[in-house]
Amino acid sequence: MLFLRLSWVVGQAGIGLACLIIILATVVTVLTTLSMSAICTNGEVKGGGTYYMISRSLGPEFGGSIGFIFAVANAVAVAMYVVGFAETL
């Protein structure tokens, strides 16, 4: 999706801000990956995926709220994928 919209982002924001956006996205992704790997090393992940892992590491309150946010984010991502696919037609 990023590569389909990259020319539009450069056209709207300019090359400098487009590079800044990509660097910022990379930093956020790396930090998320590092924190997720730190949580994952606490033990074996059974059925339940993200909710199970976070609720056992950080508590059920965080697990429930983050699991709900994760489910909503997946629903929004599917909508964005459909829009991106429709724009390529």
C-alpha positions as CSV (number, residue, x, y, z in Angstrom):
1,M,0.0,0.0,0.0
2,L,2.8,2.4,0.8
3,F,4.5,2.0,-2.5
4,L,1.2,2.7,-4.4
5,R,0.7,6.0,-2.5
6,L,4.3,7.1,-2.3
7,S,4.3,9.3,-5.4
8,W,1.1,11.0,-4.1
9,V,2.7,11.6,-0.7
10,V,5.8,13.1,-2.4
11,G,3.6,15.3,-4.6
12,Q,1.6,16.6,-1.6
13,A,4.3,16.9,1.0
14,G,7.5,17.2,-0.9
15,I,10.6,15.0,-0.9
16,G,11.9,16.2,2.5
17,L,8.6,15.6,4.4
18,A,8.0,12.3,2.5
19,C,11.4,11.1,3.7
20,L,10.6,12.2,7.2
21,I,7.3,10.3,7.2
22,I,9.1,7.2,6.1
23,I,11.8,7.5,8.7
24,L,9.1,8.2,11.4
25,A,7.2,5.1,10.3
26,T,10.4,3.0,10.4
27,V,11.2,4.2,13.9
28,V,7.7,3.4,15.2
29,T,7.8,-0.1,13.5
30,V,11.2,-0.9,15.0
31,L,10.1,0.2,18.5
32,T,6.9,-1.8,18.2
33,T,8.9,-4.9,17.1
34,L,11.4,-4.6,19.9
35,S,8.7,-4.2,22.6
36,M,6.7,-7.1,21.1
37,S,9.7,-9.3,21.1
38,A,10.5,-8.4,24.7
39,I,6.9,-9.5,25.7
40,C,7.1,-12.6,23.6
41,T,10.2,-13.9,25.3
42,N,8.2,-14.3,28.6
43,G,6.9,-17.7,27.5
44,E,5.1,-19.9,25.1
45,V,2.1,-18.3,23.3
46,K,-1.0,-20.6,23.2
47,G,-4.3,-20.0,21.5
48,G,-5.6,-16.5,21.7
49,G,-2.8,-14.8,19.9
50,T,-2.2,-11.2,20.9
51,Y,-4.7,-11.1,23.7
52,Y,-3.3,-14.1,25.4
53,M,0.3,-12.9,25.2
54,I,-0.4,-9.4,26.4
55,S,-2.9,-10.4,29.1
56,R,-0.4,-12.9,30.6
57,S,2.5,-10.4,30.4
58,L,0.9,-7.1,31.4
59,G,-2.4,-8.2,33.0
60,P,-6.0,-8.8,31.9
61,E,-6.9,-5.1,31.8
62,F,-4.2,-4.3,29.3
63,G,-4.8,-7.5,27.4
64,G,-8.5,-6.8,26.9
65,S,-8.1,-3.2,25.9
66,I,-5.1,-3.9,23.5
67,G,-6.9,-6.9,22.1
68,F,-9.9,-4.8,21.3
69,I,-7.8,-2.1,19.7
70,F,-6.0,-4.8,17.7
71,A,-9.3,-6.2,16.4
72,V,-10.5,-2.7,15.4
73,A,-7.2,-2.0,13.7
74,N,-7.4,-5.2,11.7
75,A,-11.0,-4.2,10.6
76,V,-9.7,-0.8,9.5
77,A,-6.7,-2.3,7.7
78,V,-9.0,-4.5,5.7
79,A,-11.1,-1.5,4.7
80,M,-7.9,0.3,3.6
81,Y,-6.7,-2.7,1.6
82,V,-10.0,-2.8,-0.2
83,V,-9.7,1.0,-1.0
84,G,-6.1,0.5,-2.1
85,F,-7.1,-2.4,-4.4
86,A,-10.0,-0.4,-5.8
87,E,-7.7,2.5,-6.6
88,T,-5.4,0.3,-8.7
89,L,-8.2,-0.8,-11.0
